[in-house]
Amino acid sequence: MTTPRGSLEEKDEGVRGRIPSPPAFPRRAALALPALLLARPAAAALTLPARITQGALVTGRTDPGSRVSFEGKAVRVSPQGVFAFGLGRDAGPQGVLTVTAPGGARGEHAFAVEPREWDIQRLEGLPGRMVTPDAEALARIRAEQERLNAARRTDSPVPHFADGFDWPARGRISGVYGSQRILNGQPRAPHLGLDVAVPVGTPLITAAPGRVTLAEDLYFTGNTMLIEHGHGVTTLYAHMSRLDLREGDTVLRGQVIGASGATGRVTGPHLHLGLFWLSTSLDPRPVLP
């Protein structure tokens, strides 16, 4: 973890290097100058990963009591100075964090966003109703999307995400984040999750402690559960055969939350694991051991 280039400290040194020698002050003003310099608000420290890519969940640290925003959106900061934010699949090439120190000093920290290459997947022979839903199904999909969006806006204060994530199940990776799916020849939205091929009935554990914000049967993802891990960081578990928890339940590390399945729109049994920061879909793979 390093302080990124362009930090407040680096900018201040550059500015000081360009200031010409000050004119001579009357003795009384010169004596007052050190006091004015000491009164200048100190910039907040900032630690970010050395490498940040598209689709990343980014965790950082700043001075306790500081305020942080990313691209104008407020970012929750824990009492210890820990925070997180996310970058979408097509983010970049640069992001900007604004950090306001407890004393009021405010600065912008720019960081580079590394691009990634995405896979293209083609699926043929799907039933037409699953590729192009009818009017009744579209109404259901819109209503379910509203509930999903509301669940993903949950932003609780305890940073469970900071202790890391576990695999909900182990198996062959059958689908990756960012890939483009073409269904029966029709391009669709990118795949924004990680697919793990496991048999129906495989026990699933939570990726991290938190609280269930949604647990129900949805059109596309079948039996689906969302668990929020603090600061708007949420994991999604889709196509489950069994949901063992309900909305509002507290989840402990390593707890079984249900079983894998093949519900919803699938071509075979697997777990679809999603990761979000608020409404931004992220890549789960980099946060898993």
C-alpha positions as CSV (number, residue, x, y, z in Angstrom):
1,M,0.0,0.0,0.0
2,T,1.5,3.3,-1.0
3,T,0.6,6.9,-1.2
4,P,-0.3,7.6,-4.9
5,R,1.5,10.0,-7.0
6,G,0.0,13.4,-7.0
7,S,-0.7,13.4,-3.2
8,L,-1.1,16.6,-1.3
9,E,2.4,16.2,0.1
10,E,3.9,16.0,-3.4
11,K,1.8,18.9,-4.7
12,D,2.8,21.1,-1.8
13,E,6.5,20.4,-2.3
14,G,6.2,21.3,-6.0
15,V,4.4,24.6,-5.2
16,R,6.9,25.5,-2.6
17,G,9.7,24.9,-5.1
18,R,8.3,27.5,-7.4
19,I,7.6,30.3,-4.9
20,P,10.2,33.1,-5.2
21,S,12.0,34.4,-2.2
22,P,9.7,36.6,-0.1
23,P,10.3,40.3,0.2
24,A,11.8,41.7,3.4
25,F,9.1,42.1,6.1
26,P,9.1,44.6,8.9
27,R,10.4,42.9,12.0
28,R,7.0,42.7,13.6
29,A,5.4,41.0,10.6
30,A,8.4,38.6,10.3
31,L,7.9,37.5,13.9
32,A,4.2,36.8,13.2
33,L,4.9,34.7,10.0
34,P,5.9,31.4,11.8
35,A,2.6,31.5,13.8
36,L,0.7,31.8,10.5
37,L,2.5,28.9,9.0
38,L,1.9,26.7,12.0
39,A,-1.8,27.5,11.8
40,R,-2.1,26.1,8.3
41,P,-4.4,23.0,8.3
42,A,-2.5,19.7,7.7
43,A,-3.4,17.5,4.8
44,A,-4.9,14.1,5.5
45,A,-2.7,11.0,4.9
46,L,-4.0,8.6,2.3
47,T,-3.1,5.0,1.5
48,L,-4.3,3.2,-1.6
49,P,-3.3,0.0,-3.5
50,A,-0.3,0.5,-5.8
51,R,-2.3,-1.1,-8.7
52,I,-6.0,-0.3,-9.4
53,T,-7.8,-1.9,-12.3
54,Q,-11.3,-1.7,-13.9
55,G,-13.9,-3.6,-11.9
56,A,-11.9,-3.4,-8.7
57,L,-13.1,-3.1,-5.1
58,V,-10.6,-0.5,-3.7
59,T,-9.9,-0.3,0.0
60,G,-7.9,2.5,1.5
61,R,-7.1,4.3,4.7
62,T,-6.9,7.9,5.8
63,D,-6.7,9.8,9.0
64,P,-9.6,9.1,11.4
65,G,-12.2,11.8,11.2
66,S,-11.4,12.6,7.5
67,R,-14.1,12.8,4.9
68,V,-13.7,11.1,1.5
69,S,-15.6,11.3,-1.8
70,F,-15.1,9.5,-5.1
71,E,-16.2,11.3,-8.2
72,G,-18.5,13.5,-6.1
73,K,-20.1,10.5,-4.3
74,A,-19.6,10.4,-0.5
75,V,-17.6,7.4,0.8
76,R,-18.2,6.2,4.3
77,V,-15.0,6.3,6.5
78,S,-14.8,4.1,9.6
79,P,-13.6,5.5,13.0
80,Q,-10.3,3.9,12.2
81,G,-10.0,5.7,8.8
82,V,-10.8,2.6,6.7
83,F,-12.9,3.1,3.5
84,A,-13.9,1.4,0.3
85,F,-15.2,2.3,-3.1
86,G,-15.6,0.5,-6.4
87,L,-14.7,0.9,-10.1
88,G,-17.1,-0.4,-12.8
89,R,-16.1,-2.6,-15.8
90,D,-15.6,0.4,-18.1
91,A,-14.0,2.8,-15.6
92,G,-10.9,4.8,-16.4
93,P,-8.4,5.8,-17.3
94,Q,-8.2,7.9,-14.2
95,G,-10.1,8.3,-10.9
96,V,-10.1,11.1,-8.4
97,L,-10.6,10.9,-4.6
98,T,-11.3,14.1,-2.6
99,V,-10.1,13.9,1.0
100,T,-11.0,16.5,3.6
101,A,-8.9,16.3,6.8
102,P,-10.4,16.8,10.2
103,G,-8.8,20.3,10.3
104,G,-10.5,21.3,7.0
105,A,-7.6,20.9,4.6
106,R,-9.0,19.5,1.3
107,G,-7.2,17.9,-1.6
108,E,-7.8,15.9,-4.7
109,H,-5.8,12.7,-5.3
110,A,-5.8,11.3,-8.9
111,F,-4.9,7.7,-9.6
112,A,-4.5,5.7,-12.8
113,V,-7.1,2.9,-13.6
114,E,-5.5,0.0,-15.5
115,P,-7.7,-1.3,-18.4
116,R,-8.5,-5.0,-18.8
117,E,-9.5,-7.3,-21.7
118,W,-12.9,-9.1,-21.6
119,D,-13.9,-12.5,-22.9
120,I,-16.8,-13.0,-25.4
121,Q,-19.1,-15.9,-24.8
122,R,-21.7,-17.3,-27.2
123,L,-24.7,-19.3,-26.0
124,E,-27.1,-20.8,-28.6
125,G,-30.3,-22.8,-28.4
126,L,-31.8,-20.9,-25.4
127,P,-35.7,-20.8,-25.3
128,G,-36.9,-17.6,-27.0
129,R,-38.8,-16.5,-23.9
130,M,-35.6,-16.5,-21.8
131,V,-33.8,-14.4,-24.4
132,T,-36.6,-12.0,-25.1
133,P,-39.1,-11.9,-22.1
134,D,-42.7,-11.2,-22.8
135,A,-44.6,-8.2,-21.4
136,E,-45.6,-9.9,-18.2
137,A,-42.0,-11.0,-17.5
138,L,-40.7,-7.6,-18.3
139,A,-43.0,-6.0,-15.7
140,R,-41.7,-8.6,-13.2
141,I,-38.1,-7.9,-14.1
142,R,-38.5,-4.1,-13.6
143,A,-40.1,-4.6,-10.2
144,E,-37.4,-7.0,-9.1
145,Q,-34.7,-4.6,-10.3
146,E,-36.1,-1.9,-8.1
147,R,-35.9,-4.2,-5.1
148,L,-32.3,-5.1,-6.0
149,N,-31.3,-1.5,-6.4
150,A,-32.8,-0.7,-3.0
151,A,-30.9,-3.6,-1.4
152,R,-27.6,-2.5,-3.0
153,R,-28.0,1.0,-1.6
154,T,-27.6,-0.3,2.0
155,D,-24.6,1.4,3.6
156,S,-24.0,0.1,7.2
157,P,-21.2,1.4,9.4
158,V,-19.2,-1.7,10.4
159,P,-16.5,-2.5,7.8
160,H,-16.7,-6.3,7.7
161,F,-15.2,-6.3,4.3
162,A,-11.9,-5.1,5.7
163,D,-11.2,-8.6,7.1
164,G,-11.3,-10.2,3.7
165,F,-13.5,-12.6,1.8
166,D,-13.8,-16.4,1.6
167,W,-14.9,-18.6,-1.3
168,P,-18.7,-19.5,-0.9
169,A,-18.0,-22.8,-2.7
170,R,-15.1,-24.3,-4.6
171,G,-15.4,-25.5,-8.2
172,R,-14.5,-24.9,-11.8
173,I,-14.8,-21.3,-12.9
174,S,-17.4,-21.4,-15.7
175,G,-18.0,-17.7,-16.2
176,V,-15.9,-14.6,-15.5
177,Y,-16.7,-10.9,-14.7
178,G,-16.8,-8.5,-17.7
179,S,-17.4,-11.1,-20.4
180,Q,-19.9,-10.3,-23.1
181,R,-22.6,-12.9,-23.7
182,I,-24.3,-13.3,-27.1
183,L,-27.5,-15.2,-26.7
184,N,-28.9,-16.8,-29.8
185,G,-26.9,-14.3,-31.8
186,Q,-28.1,-11.3,-29.9
187,P,-25.5,-9.3,-27.9
188,R,-26.5,-8.8,-24.2
189,A,-25.2,-6.9,-21.3
190,P,-21.8,-7.9,-19.9
191,H,-21.6,-10.7,-17.4
192,L,-21.0,-8.9,-14.1
193,G,-20.1,-11.7,-11.7
194,L,-18.2,-14.9,-11.2
195,D,-19.7,-18.4,-12.0
196,V,-18.6,-21.4,-10.0
197,A,-19.8,-24.7,-11.4
198,V,-20.9,-26.9,-8.5
199,P,-23.6,-29.6,-8.2
200,V,-27.1,-28.8,-7.1
201,G,-27.3,-28.9,-3.3
202,T,-23.7,-27.9,-2.6
203,P,-23.6,-25.9,0.7
204,L,-22.8,-22.2,0.3
205,I,-21.1,-20.1,2.9
206,T,-21.1,-16.3,3.1
207,A,-18.1,-14.7,1.6
208,A,-17.8,-12.3,4.7
209,P,-19.9,-11.5,7.8
210,G,-22.8,-9.0,7.3
211,R,-26.5,-8.8,7.1
212,V,-29.0,-10.2,4.6
213,T,-30.6,-7.4,2.6
214,L,-32.6,-9.5,0.1
215,A,-33.6,-13.2,-0.1
216,E,-36.2,-14.2,-2.7
217,D,-36.8,-15.9,-6.1
218,L,-36.1,-13.6,-9.1
219,Y,-36.7,-14.0,-12.8
220,F,-33.2,-14.0,-14.1
221,T,-31.2,-15.2,-11.0
222,G,-33.7,-17.6,-9.4
223,N,-33.3,-18.0,-5.6
224,T,-31.1,-15.0,-4.8
225,M,-29.5,-13.6,-1.7
226,L,-27.7,-10.3,-1.1
227,I,-25.5,-9.8,2.0
228,E,-24.1,-6.4,2.9
229,H,-20.7,-6.3,4.5
230,G,-20.5,-2.7,5.5
231,H,-19.9,0.7,3.7
232,G,-22.1,-0.4,0.8
233,V,-20.0,-3.5,-0.1
234,T,-22.5,-6.3,-1.0
235,T,-22.2,-9.9,-2.3
236,L,-24.9,-11.6,-4.3
237,Y,-25.5,-15.4,-4.5
238,A,-27.7,-16.5,-7.4
239,H,-29.4,-19.6,-8.8
240,M,-29.6,-21.2,-5.3
241,S,-31.7,-24.3,-4.7
242,R,-32.3,-23.3,-1.1
243,L,-32.3,-20.1,0.9
244,D,-31.6,-20.7,4.6
245,L,-31.8,-17.0,5.7
246,R,-34.3,-14.2,5.4
247,E,-33.9,-10.4,4.9
248,G,-32.6,-8.8,8.1
249,D,-30.7,-11.8,9.4
250,T,-27.2,-11.4,10.7
251,V,-24.6,-13.6,9.1
252,L,-21.3,-14.8,10.7
253,R,-18.1,-15.7,8.9
254,G,-18.2,-19.2,7.6
255,Q,-22.0,-19.6,8.1
256,V,-24.0,-21.7,5.6
257,I,-26.5,-19.5,3.9
258,G,-28.2,-22.1,1.6
259,A,-27.4,-24.4,-1.3
260,S,-26.4,-24.1,-4.9
261,G,-28.8,-24.9,-7.7
262,A,-30.0,-24.2,-11.2
263,T,-32.9,-21.8,-10.6
264,G,-33.6,-18.8,-12.9
265,R,-32.1,-18.4,-16.3
266,V,-29.3,-20.9,-16.4
267,T,-27.8,-23.5,-18.8
268,G,-26.6,-25.7,-15.9
269,P,-26.1,-25.8,-12.1
270,H,-23.7,-23.2,-10.7
271,L,-23.3,-20.4,-8.2
272,H,-23.3,-16.9,-9.7
273,L,-21.3,-14.7,-7.2
274,G,-21.7,-11.0,-7.6
275,L,-19.9,-8.1,-5.8
276,F,-21.1,-4.5,-5.5
277,W,-20.2,-1.2,-4.1
278,L,-23.6,0.4,-3.9
279,S,-24.9,0.3,-7.4
280,T,-21.6,-0.4,-9.1
281,S,-20.9,-4.1,-10.1
282,L,-17.4,-5.3,-9.3
283,D,-15.2,-8.3,-10.0
284,P,-15.3,-10.8,-7.1
285,R,-12.3,-12.8,-8.2
286,P,-9.5,-10.4,-7.0
287,V,-10.9,-10.2,-3.4
288,L,-11.0,-14.0,-3.1
289,P,-8.0,-16.0,-1.7
